Amino acid sequence: MLTGKQRSYLKSMANGIDSIMQIGKGGITENVIKQIDDALTARELIKISVLNNSMLEAKETANQIAEAVRAEYVQSIGNKFVLYRQSKEKIIELP
């Protein structure tokens, strides 16, 4: 569980990164979950976009994916959301 200070720190870091993935009308599939899991292992902090043609809400989608990959939901703004999961190498040092 992230503290408020840690969440704020991750939000500021996420501001400078681009979305690495898009979720479209296909929704959340096993392949999408696998790709997100791999990306979290490599980067720890990722931003994902939910396309307008999908009928999904960003926050709902973020929470479902976070639960599936055992990650922390950081934030959602508009149709984008940010997830964080600490890896064994600890790429990001949290306050």
Secondary structure, DSSP 8 states (H G I E B T S, - for coil): ---HHHHHHHHHHHTT----EEE-TT-S-HHHHHHHHHHHHHHSEEEEEE-TTS---HHHHHHHHHHHHT-EEEEEETTEEEEE---TT--S---
